[in-house]
Amino acid sequence: MKQDRQADFSQRLTDILNHGALNLGLALGYQLKIFDAMADLDRPVTSRYLAQKTGLHERYVREWLGIMCTGRIIEIHMPDPSGIENGSEEPLYYLPLDHAALLTRKAGSGNMGVYTQEIPLLTQIAMARVVDDFSNGTGIEFSAYPRFQAFMSQLSHAKHRQVLIPHFLPEVDEGRLITRLEKGSLSVTWAAVRALPCS
């Protein structure tokens, strides 16, 4: 029984470590807009073609694709040498539409890709400081988070600008709230809502 529990916990730790590493790859793909490019292409392509489309180095794109395929984020296809892409025998990579619907900026409120940046960002900014603070008990000032505002801007765009304004508010009180916001005493508030930051 004890060995079974240890084996189960060992597997859980292995999964955590693997998924943590995969999250770093997801964050790279989101930040570099590779997922967006693959979603726009909506067809299997070679790493070389994808690198050209994104303006990135092919070697890095190819290695990143390998991580994404291993993590079952992206599909890999071995083409018929006489067929796709002028008979190329290179592997073809494809981002399924149901995956793109959760990983791209066009996903709107369903965009989970933006959250993949959170752990890498916090690690980069706060890890060393937090380790020190466990001993000295001091806090971390807001100025230590120089990229935090950019991250929050992306969240605002994904969750508010693409959902709150075009979809949610028009449904409130059968659209009369929008009229009141635009014409009434709440016009300043409406202007503030429309000025929500976006990346």
C-alpha positions in Angstrom: 0.0 0.0 0.0 2.8 2.4 1.0 4.7 1.7 -2.3 1.5 2.2 -4.3 0.9 5.6 -2.7 4.6 6.5 -3.4 4.3 5.4 -7.0 1.1 7.4 -7.4 2.7 10.5 -5.9 5.8 10.0 -8.1 3.6 9.9 -11.2 1.8 13.0 -10.0 5.1 14.9 -9.6 6.2 13.7 -13.0 3.0 15.0 -14.5 3.4 18.4 -12.8 7.0 18.7 -14.0 6.0 17.8 -17.6 3.0 20.0 -17.7 5.0 22.9 -16.2 7.6 22.5 -19.0 4.8 22.3 -21.6 3.3 25.5 -20.2 6.6 27.3 -21.0 6.3 26.1 -24.6 2.7 27.2 -24.7 3.6 30.7 -23.4 6.3 31.0 -26.1 3.8 30.0 -28.8 1.3 32.5 -27.6 3.7 35.4 -27.1 5.4 34.9 -30.5 1.9 34.6 -32.1 2.7 31.2 -33.6 -0.6 29.8 -32.6 -2.3 32.8 -34.3 -0.4 32.2 -37.5 -1.2 28.5 -37.5 -4.9 29.2 -36.9 -4.9 31.7 -39.8 -3.3 29.1 -42.1 -5.7 26.4 -41.1 -3.8 23.7 -42.9 -0.8 21.4 -42.3 2.5 23.2 -43.1 6.2 22.5 -42.7 8.3 24.1 -40.0 10.1 25.9 -42.8 6.9 27.4 -44.1 5.7 28.4 -40.7 9.0 30.1 -39.9 8.7 32.1 -43.0 5.2 33.2 -42.2 6.1 34.2 -38.6 9.5 35.7 -39.4 11.1 33.3 -36.9 14.2 31.1 -37.0 13.3 27.7 -38.5 15.4 25.7 -36.1 13.7 27.1 -33.1 10.2 26.8 -34.7 11.0 23.2 -35.5 12.1 22.3 -32.0 9.1 24.2 -30.5 6.8 22.2 -32.8 8.3 19.0 -31.5 7.4 20.1 -27.9 3.9 21.0 -29.0 3.4 17.6 -30.7 4.7 15.7 -27.7 2.3 17.6 -25.6 -0.6 16.8 -28.0 -1.2 20.5 -28.7 -0.3 20.4 -32.4 -0.7 17.4 -34.8 2.1 16.1 -36.9 1.5 14.5 -40.3 3.9 12.7 -42.5 2.8 13.5 -46.1 2.8 11.5 -49.3 6.1 12.5 -50.9 4.3 12.9 -54.2 1.6 15.1 -52.8 1.5 18.0 -50.4 3.9 20.9 -50.6 5.6 20.1 -53.9 6.5 16.5 -52.8 8.3 17.6 -49.6 9.1 14.8 -47.3 9.2 17.1 -44.3 6.7 16.6 -41.5 3.6 18.8 -41.6 2.2 20.4 -38.5 -1.4 21.4 -37.9 -3.2 23.3 -35.1 -6.7 21.7 -34.8 -9.5 24.2 -34.9 -10.8 23.2 -31.5 -7.3 23.8 -30.0 -7.0 27.2 -31.8 -10.4 28.2 -30.3 -8.7 28.2 -26.9 -5.1 29.4 -27.7 -5.4 32.4 -30.0 -6.2 36.0 -29.6 -9.3 35.6 -31.8 -10.8 33.3 -29.2 -12.2 36.2 -27.2 -13.5 35.1 -23.8 -12.4 31.6 -24.6 -8.8 32.7 -24.9 -6.8 30.5 -22.4 -3.5 31.1 -24.3 -3.0 34.4 -22.5 -2.9 32.7 -19.1 0.0 30.5 -20.2 2.2 33.6 -19.7 1.3 34.0 -16.1 3.6 31.5 -14.4 6.7 32.3 -16.6 6.1 36.0 -15.9 5.8 35.6 -12.2 8.8 33.3 -12.1 10.9 35.8 -14.0 9.8 38.7 -11.9 9.2 37.4 -8.4 10.9 34.1 -7.7 14.2 35.3 -6.4 12.5 38.1 -4.4 10.0 35.8 -2.9 12.7 33.4 -1.8 14.4 36.3 0.0 11.2 37.5 1.5 10.6 34.1 3.2 13.6 35.0 5.4 13.2 38.8 5.8 9.4 39.1 5.6 9.4 42.2 3.4 7.0 42.6 0.4 7.6 43.2 -3.3 6.9 46.7 -4.5 4.7 47.1 -7.6 7.6 48.6 -9.5 9.2 45.2 -9.5 6.6 44.0 -12.0 7.5 46.0 -15.2 5.7 43.6 -17.5 2.7 43.1 -15.3 0.7 46.0 -16.9 1.2 44.5 -20.4 0.0 41.2 -19.2 -3.1 42.7 -17.5 -3.8 44.6 -20.7 -3.9 41.4 -22.7 -6.4 39.9 -20.1 -8.5 43.1 -20.4 -8.6 42.7 -24.1 -9.4 39.0 -24.0 -12.1 39.2 -21.3 -13.5 42.6 -21.5 -13.0 44.5 -24.7 -14.1 41.4 -26.8 -17.0 40.3 -24.5 -18.2 43.1 -22.2 -18.7 45.8 -24.9 -19.9 43.9 -28.0 -21.9 41.1 -26.3 -22.7 41.6 -22.6 -23.7 45.3 -22.3 -26.0 45.2 -25.4 -28.0 42.5 -23.7 -28.6 44.4 -20.5 -32.2 45.7 -20.3 -32.7 44.8 -23.9 -30.1 47.3 -25.1 -31.5 50.3 -23.2 -28.4 50.4 -21.0 -26.2 51.2 -24.0 -28.6 54.1 -25.0 -28.4 55.5 -21.5 -24.7 55.2 -21.4 -24.3 57.0 -24.7 -26.9 59.7 -24.2 -27.4 60.1 -20.5 -25.6 61.0 -17.4 -23.5 57.8 -17.6 -21.7 59.0 -20.8 -18.5 59.5 -18.9 -18.7 56.0 -17.6 -19.4 54.6 -21.1 -16.4 56.5 -22.4 -14.3 54.9 -19.7 -15.6 51.4 -20.5 -14.8 51.9 -24.2 -11.3 53.0 -23.3 -10.4 49.7 -21.7 -6.8 49.0 -22.6 -6.1 46.4 -25.2 -2.8 44.9 -26.5 
